[in-house]
Amino acid sequence: MDKISVYRHIRLDTNEVFYIGIGKEDRPYSTYHRSAWWKKIANKTKHRVDVLFNDMTWDQACEKEIELIKLYGRRDKGTGTLVNMTDGGEGTRGLIFTKLHRSRMSKALKGKPLTEETKRKISETLKGHINSKEARAKISKALTGKKRSIEACESISKGKTGVLFSKDHKKKLSEAAKTRKRYPMSEETKRKISESRKRTEKIKKKDGQN
């Protein structure tokens, strides 16, 4: 047994359940590592701790947490009284990021190189992953009309320069190309392809000189 507890916090001014959580030992009574929203309520009024389940495995506790969060509902989703920021069970499941939060994460990650270990983990996670039709439609919609900068095009071109494909990979590319629907290219598309090839040649010449 992992001896995990499932608990709830009830604010005494309104007698409403405002938080559902899981954890070991004294976690239900701890005020550390709580969200700003939780602290705002705790500073405004006293609260009562109800330990609902004891001596559960982690998986059992997660299931109960998800069930109870769904039952009481989340304030950020407009479905209930809880200040929980996720649907429970998996840490960030159902977490809603604000535009400001996404902007800060984007700025923090820009220019930050990935370690080989991180790249390997990402690669293993994506192996065999197939996007649903809905996911593909969203990706397509997000990319439609989006133009890459010259720097981005050059970076992609450099990344592909010198890449050697195995016979099996070449065969798969060939088979995919045969079944792909072909449409007549517009003059604009032809021009873009021509410009892209010219840039690639310039990059190759430049790299050769260096």
Backbone torsions as a table, in degrees:
resi	resn	phi	psi	omega
1	MET	NA	136.9	177.0
2	ASP	-81.3	-16.5	-178.2
3	LYS	57.0	52.9	177.6
4	ILE	-95.8	138.8	178.9
5	SER	-105.7	148.9	172.5
6	VAL	-112.8	129.2	-174.4
7	TYR	-138.5	166.7	175.1
8	ARG	-135.7	150.7	176.8
9	HIS	-111.4	131.3	-178.4
10	ILE	-119.0	124.1	178.5
11	ARG	-77.3	134.0	-173.1
12	LEU	-80.5	-16.8	179.9
13	ASP	-75.4	-29.6	-179.0
14	THR	-122.0	-8.3	-177.4
15	ASN	62.8	28.7	179.3
16	GLU	-98.1	144.5	172.1
17	VAL	-76.9	122.4	-177.4
18	PHE	-117.2	-3.8	178.7
19	TYR	-156.5	138.7	173.4
20	ILE	-119.7	132.8	-179.2
21	GLY	-147.5	169.8	175.6
22	ILE	-134.0	155.1	177.8
23	GLY	168.6	175.8	-179.4
24	LYS	-94.5	158.2	169.4
25	GLU	44.3	-107.1	-172.9
26	ASP	-93.2	7.5	-176.3
27	ARG	-56.0	-40.5	-180.0
28	PRO	-58.0	-27.7	-175.3
29	TYR	-100.6	-3.0	-176.7
30	SER	-80.8	146.3	176.3
31	THR	-107.4	1.8	-179.5
32	TYR	-83.2	152.1	177.9
33	HIS	54.6	45.0	174.5
34	ARG	-106.5	157.1	-179.5
35	SER	-73.0	162.6	179.2
36	ALA	-62.2	-35.5	179.6
37	TRP	-65.4	-43.3	177.9
38	TRP	-61.9	-45.1	-177.9
39	LYS	-65.0	-34.0	179.6
40	LYS	-61.3	-42.4	178.9
41	ILE	-70.6	-43.4	-178.6
42	ALA	-63.0	-30.8	178.1
43	ASN	-78.1	-25.1	-177.6
44	LYS	-82.8	-37.2	-175.9
45	THR	-148.3	159.7	174.9
46	LYS	-75.1	158.5	179.1
47	HIS	-137.3	157.9	179.1
48	ARG	-108.2	143.9	178.4
49	VAL	-104.8	125.0	174.6
50	ASP	-115.3	115.2	173.9
51	VAL	-86.5	113.2	-172.8
52	LEU	-87.4	-36.8	-179.1
53	PHE	-139.3	142.1	179.5
54	ASN	-123.9	162.3	172.3
55	ASP	52.5	43.1	178.1
56	MET	-99.4	159.7	171.3
57	THR	-76.4	165.9	-179.7
58	TRP	-61.3	-43.4	-179.4
59	ASP	-63.8	-41.4	179.0
60	GLN	-63.5	-42.5	-179.6
61	ALA	-64.7	-40.0	179.0
62	CYS	-62.1	-42.9	179.5
63	GLU	-61.5	-43.7	179.4
64	LYS	-66.0	-39.3	179.6
65	GLU	-61.2	-46.5	178.2
66	ILE	-59.9	-44.6	-179.1
67	GLU	-60.9	-45.1	-177.2
68	LEU	-72.7	-37.1	177.4
69	ILE	-64.0	-39.8	177.2
70	LYS	-65.7	-37.5	-178.8
71	LEU	-66.4	-48.3	-176.9
72	TYR	-83.7	-26.7	178.7
73	GLY	81.0	155.3	-177.4
74	ARG	-104.7	140.2	179.5
75	ARG	-68.1	-37.5	-178.3
76	ASP	-67.7	-20.1	176.9
77	LYS	-98.5	-6.4	-179.2
78	GLY	73.2	24.7	-176.7
79	THR	-110.4	-4.0	-177.4
80	GLY	-179.5	-153.9	-172.2
81	THR	-107.5	-5.4	-174.2
82	LEU	-78.2	144.6	174.4
83	VAL	-96.9	9.7	174.3
84	ASN	-57.6	136.4	-178.1
85	MET	-96.2	-2.1	178.2
86	THR	-135.0	173.0	178.3
87	ASP	-83.9	-0.3	176.7
88	GLY	87.2	167.4	173.7
89	GLY	85.9	-38.3	-175.0
90	GLU	-130.8	25.0	176.4
91	GLY	79.1	-70.1	-176.7
92	THR	-111.2	11.7	-179.8
93	ARG	-61.8	124.8	178.2
94	GLY	78.2	8.7	-178.2
95	LEU	-67.8	132.1	179.5
96	ILE	-103.7	120.5	179.2
97	PHE	-97.0	136.3	175.4
98	THR	-78.0	165.2	178.3
99	LYS	-60.4	-38.5	179.4
100	LEU	-64.3	-42.3	179.9
101	HIS	-62.8	-45.6	179.6
102	ARG	-63.4	-38.6	179.4
103	SER	-63.9	-42.4	179.7
104	ARG	-65.5	-41.4	178.5
105	MET	-64.2	-40.0	179.8
106	SER	-62.6	-45.4	179.6
107	LYS	-64.0	-37.6	-178.3
108	ALA	-68.4	-30.9	-176.2
109	LEU	-90.4	-17.9	-177.5
110	LYS	-63.4	129.8	177.9
111	GLY	76.8	3.5	-179.1
112	LYS	-90.5	111.1	-177.3
113	PRO	-69.8	142.3	178.3
114	LEU	-84.3	140.2	176.6
115	THR	-74.3	160.4	179.0
116	GLU	-61.2	-34.6	179.1
117	GLU	-65.5	-42.2	178.8
118	THR	-65.1	-42.7	178.6
119	LYS	-60.5	-40.5	-179.2
120	ARG	-64.7	-42.3	-179.5
121	LYS	-65.5	-41.0	178.2
122	ILE	-62.7	-43.8	179.3
123	SER	-60.3	-44.5	-179.9
124	GLU	-65.8	-35.9	179.6
125	THR	-66.5	-36.3	-175.8
126	LEU	-86.0	-12.7	-179.1
127	LYS	-61.4	126.4	177.9
128	GLY	78.7	0.3	-178.9
129	HIS	-78.1	129.4	178.3
130	ILE	-120.1	122.6	179.3
131	ASN	-70.1	142.6	177.3
132	SER	-70.7	166.2	178.5
133	LYS	-59.6	-38.5	179.8
134	GLU	-64.8	-42.3	179.7
135	ALA	-65.3	-42.1	179.2
136	ARG	-63.5	-38.8	179.9
137	ALA	-65.0	-39.9	179.3
138	LYS	-66.1	-41.8	179.0
139	ILE	-63.4	-44.4	-179.7
140	SER	-61.7	-42.2	-179.9
141	LYS	-65.0	-39.6	-178.9
142	ALA	-67.1	-31.8	-176.5
143	LEU	-90.5	-17.2	-177.8
144	THR	-62.0	125.2	178.6
145	GLY	79.5	-0.2	-179.2
146	LYS	-85.5	122.7	-178.2
147	LYS	-99.9	134.1	176.4
148	ARG	-80.2	146.3	175.7
149	SER	-73.9	162.6	178.5
150	ILE	-59.9	-38.5	179.5
151	GLU	-63.0	-40.6	179.8
152	ALA	-65.5	-42.5	179.0
153	CYS	-62.3	-42.7	-179.9
154	GLU	-66.4	-38.6	178.8
155	SER	-63.3	-43.6	178.6
156	ILE	-64.3	-42.5	-179.6
157	SER	-62.7	-42.7	178.6
158	LYS	-62.6	-38.9	-179.1
159	GLY	-64.6	-30.2	-178.5
160	LYS	-89.6	-18.1	-178.2
161	THR	-63.5	127.1	177.7
162	GLY	83.7	2.5	179.4
163	VAL	-73.8	129.5	-179.8
164	LEU	-107.3	126.8	179.6
165	PHE	-96.4	143.8	176.7
166	SER	-73.0	163.9	179.2
167	LYS	-60.2	-39.4	-180.0
168	ASP	-64.4	-41.2	-179.9
169	HIS	-66.4	-42.6	178.7
170	LYS	-61.4	-39.3	179.7
171	LYS	-63.4	-43.5	179.6
172	LYS	-64.0	-41.1	178.0
173	LEU	-63.1	-40.2	179.9
174	SER	-65.1	-44.5	-179.8
175	GLU	-65.2	-38.7	179.4
176	ALA	-65.9	-38.8	-179.8
177	ALA	-66.2	-34.5	-179.1
178	LYS	-67.0	-34.8	-177.1
179	THR	-90.5	-9.4	-177.8
180	ARG	-74.1	137.3	178.0
181	LYS	-69.3	134.7	-179.5
182	ARG	-110.3	132.6	179.4
183	TYR	-120.0	148.5	178.2
184	PRO	-62.6	134.2	-178.4
185	MET	-81.1	140.3	176.3
186	SER	-76.6	163.9	178.6
187	GLU	-61.9	-34.3	179.5
188	GLU	-64.6	-43.1	179.1
189	THR	-64.5	-43.2	178.7
190	LYS	-60.2	-41.0	-179.3
191	ARG	-63.9	-43.2	-179.7
192	LYS	-63.4	-41.5	178.9
193	ILE	-63.1	-42.2	179.4
194	SER	-62.1	-43.9	179.6
195	GLU	-65.6	-37.6	179.2
196	SER	-64.2	-42.4	179.2
197	ARG	-64.9	-39.1	179.5
198	LYS	-64.3	-41.3	178.3
199	ARG	-63.4	-40.0	179.4
200	THR	-61.8	-42.7	179.3
201	GLU	-63.4	-40.3	178.6
202	LYS	-62.4	-41.3	-179.8
203	ILE	-64.3	-43.9	179.2
204	LYS	-60.5	-44.2	179.2
205	LYS	-64.5	-41.9	-179.5
206	LYS	-63.8	-44.4	178.9
207	ASP	-65.2	-33.5	180.0
208	GLY	-69.6	-33.7	178.7
209	GLN	-71.3	-33.0	179.2
210	ASN	-81.6	NA	NA
